[in-house]
Amino acid sequence: MQSQTKKPETVADAPAGNWVDRYAPEAWRPFLHLSRADRPIGTWLLLLPCWWGIGLAMMADMPLWRDLWIAIVCGLGALVMRGAGCTWNDITDRKIDDQVARTRSRPLPSGRVTLQGAYIWLVAQALVGFVILLTLGSAAIWMGVASLALVAIYPFAKRFTWWPQIFLGLAFNWGVMLAYTAHMGRLDMAPVIAWLAGIAWTIFYDTIYAHQDIEDDTLIGVKSTARLFGDDSPRILGGFALLTVLLLAVAISLTGRNLLIGWLGLAGFAGHLFWQLRIFKPDQNDICLRLFLSNRDAGLILAIFLALAGLV
């Protein structure tokens, strides 16, 4: 007898009216959901450090026409590799996702995508990402290959440490060094310091995000900084926001050109983080989601000003 249980056509926490559910061919929708194509915030948060890296490189050197191509490549690469990372995360977390209300309707636990299909989709995205990476210089290519180890480890971090956000930050901000290296042909201290700043920023925004799942995570034993910090999250995250700003100030200072414009962008970025802290309520999921999504704007403010500083 055929099961009467109807598989969900979308993901429970997908944004209402997203383009995947409205316009994508029906056969492609489960795979696009697997890549989180219905929620672009992850692509933005992976891309913005790359654009920081281009801006820092232009400030340290001079702008090149090639920088426009690097920016485009980073955008395409962020889209594809974020999708591959999400697919890998869902493969490793499929049993955990089945126990969490917010993630139970994802393609793997809901049965809309088979495990074999998910692996094929993962390989396909990774291969596209590698072809895109090949358009950059050899130094940047090796930087990109090196990041794969961090991507592979991250989904398991929540099983053995209270700080999985650090592992996410290590991977998500690697692009600041990769993009800088694509311009300069070498790695300097400024992008390394910016990478460390990005890790602190990731702890900031992903802890806010993780507060949405704190009850389910506690029930099934998944670790996170949201559970670790608890009611002290606003105070502790204030420290990470300050650390992010201080490290970025050092990174900008190391470039040596048009520092005032760079610092103006940093002031806007800092103002946004502390605005988030002012209205952050750990027990209110709608506010947590709103603030998490707003980090696209925070990172974009800095990226625009670093680009301006590099261009003038």
N, C-alpha and C positions, 0 to 999 in steps of 0.2 A: 504493500500500500504506500502511496506517495505521501511524504510528510506534508502536514498542513502548515508547518512553520514557514512563514514568508521571510526571506532574507531581506534585510534593509537595503533600500536603494541608494542611500547616502550614509554619511557619518553623522552621528548625533550632534557633535559639537562643530560641524562645518558651518561657516558663515552663511546666513540666509541669503539666497539669491546668488551664490557664487557662480562663476562662469562655467565650472566643470558641470554642475548639475543642470545648468540652463542651456549650454551650447555644445558641450563635448558629445561625440557619438556614444551611444549607450554602452557599446562593447568596450570602450576605452575608459569609461568612468571609474571602474574599480581600481585600475592601475594608476590613474591620475590621483585618485584618493590615496593610494598607497604612497605616492610621491609627495603628498600634501600640496598638490598643485591648486587645490581649492582654497588654500590659505597662504598667501605669498609672504607673510611676515618672516618666515624662516629663511627664505631666499634673500630678503632684504638684510637680515642680520648676518648672513654669511657674506653678502656682497659688500656691505658698507666698510668693513675693515680693509677690503681690497682697495676701495677707492681712497681710504685714508693713506694707504701705502703709496698709491700713485701721487697723491698730493704732497706727501713728505718727500718723495723722490724729486718732484719738480722743484720743491723749495730748496733741497740740498744741491741740485744740479741746475738744470734749465728745462723748460717744457719742450717736448719733442712731438712731432706729428704722430709718432708711434704710440704715444700715451693714449690717444683716442682709441686706437685699436686694442690696447691693453685693457682699457675700461670696458669696451664691448665684449672682449673675450672673458673678462671677469664676470660680466653679467650673464653670459651664456653658461659659463662654467658653474657659477653659483646656482643657477636654475637646475642644471642637470645633476650636479654632485649633491646638492641638497636633497633632490629626489632620490638619488642612490642611497644617501645616508639614512633617509627616512625609511626606505624600503628595508635596508639592513636592520634598522632599529626595530621595525615591526616584525621581521623574521625572528629576531632573538627574543622579542617581548610578547610573542603571540599568546602564550599561556597566561602571562600577567595581564595583558590587555583584556582577556576574556573575563577577568575578575573585577575589572574597574568599570563602573557605570559609564563614564565619559568615553571610554575607548572600546567598549564591547562591540560596537557596530563597525569597527574598522574592517577593511577587506579580508584580512586573514582570520581573525576570530569569528567573523560572521560567515565565513565560507564563500564569499564572493570571489576570492582569488585563492588558488591552491598554493601550497608551499613550493611546488615545482615552478609554477607560473611566476611566483614572486622572485625566485632565484634567477630565472631567465630575464625578467624585467630589471633586476639589479645589475646583471652583467651587461645588458644592453645599454643602460644609462652610464655605467662606468666606462664602457668602450667609447661612447660619444664624448664623455668628459676627457678621456685621454687624447682623443684626436684634437679636441679644442686646445688642450694643454700643449700639444706639439707645435702650435703656431708661435709659442713664446721661445725665448732663448734657452740654451741648455741648462743654465744655472736655475732658471725658474722651473724647468721641467723636473729637475731633481728635487726641488723644493716641493713640488706638487706630489711626486711619488712618495716622498717622506711623510706627507700628511696622512697617507692611507692607514698607517698603523694607529694613529689617534682615532680615526673614524671607526676602525674595527673594534677598538677597545671600549669606546664610550658606552654602548648599550649595556655592557656588563658592569659598569662602575657602580650603579645603584645597588648592586648585589653585595659589594664588598666594602663600600665606603660611604660615609655620610656626606661626602663632597663630590657627588657625580657632576655637579655644575662646573667644577674645575676641569674635568676631562672634556666637557662640552666646550668650555672656553678655549682650551688648548687647540681643539680642532677648528672651531668656528672662526677664530681670529688669525689662523695661520696665513690667511690671504694677505694680511698687511705686509708680511715679509715676502711672500711670493710676488705680489705686484711690484713692490719696491725693487726686488731683485730683477724682475722682468725689464724695468727701466734702466737700472744701474749696471746690471751684469754682475753684481756682488751684493753681499748683505752687510749693512752697517749697523751701528748701535741704535740709531733712532727707531727703525722699525721693530727691533727686538724689544725696546722699551714700550713701544706702542702695542706690541703683542701682549705684553704683561698687563698693560692697561686694559686691553680688550678682555682678558681673562677676568679681571676684577669687575668689569662692566657686565659680562655674561653672568657671573655669580649674582650680581644685582638684579638683572631683569629676569633671569630664569628662576630665582628664588621666589620672586613675586608671582611668576606663572605657576610654580609648583604648589603654592598655597591653595590652588583650586582642587588639588588631588590629595590634600593632606589626610583626610579621613580614610579614603580608600587605601592610600599608601601605608597608613598605620595598621590597617586591618590585615593587609597581606604581607607586611614586613619589608616594603620597599623603602630604601633610605633616600633622604634628600636634605638639602640645607634648610628647606622650609620646615621640616620636622625637627631638625637640629636646633634652629634658632627659635622656633615657636613664637611666643608673644614678644620676644626681644628682636624680632626681625626688623622693625623700623629702625631701631637704634644701630644694630649691626650693619644693616644695609647702608645706613648713613656713612659708616666707616669705609665700606667698599666704594661708595660713590666718591668720597673724598680721595681715596687711593687712586681711583681711575683718573680723576682730574689731575692729580699731582704727577702721575706717571706720564700722562699725555703732555703736560706742560714741559717735562724734561725732554720728551721725544721731539716736540716742536722746537725747543731751544737748540737742540743738536743740529738742526738743519741749517741755521745761520742766515736765512733769507726771509725778508718780509714777515718778521716775527709778530708784529702788531696785528696783522690780518689773521694770522693763525691763532693768536691768543683771543681775538674777538670771537672767532668761531668756537674756541674752547669755552669761553664765557657763556655763549648761548647753549652749548652742550651741558655745561655744569648747571645752568639755571633750569634746564629741563629736568635733569636728574633730581634736583632738590624740590622742584615742583611735584614730581612723582612722590617723593617721600612725604610731602606735606599732606597729600590726600590718600596715601596708602592705608588700607584697612585689611589686615591679613585674613579676617574672617568674612570678607565680602567678595565673593567670586567675580561679580560683575566688574567691580573696581579693579581687581587683580588683572583680569583679562584686558580691560581698557588700558591700564598702565603698561602692561607688557607690550601691547600692540603699538603704543606711542613711542617706543624706543626706536622705531624706524625714523621718526621725525628727529629725535635727539641725535642719532648717528648721522643723519643726512645734513643737519646743520653744520656739523664739524667737517664733513666731507666737502661741502660746497665752499666753505671758507678756506680749507687747505688747498683746494683747487685754485681759488682766486689768488691766494698767496703765491702759488707756484707760477701762475700765468702773468702776473704783473711785475 
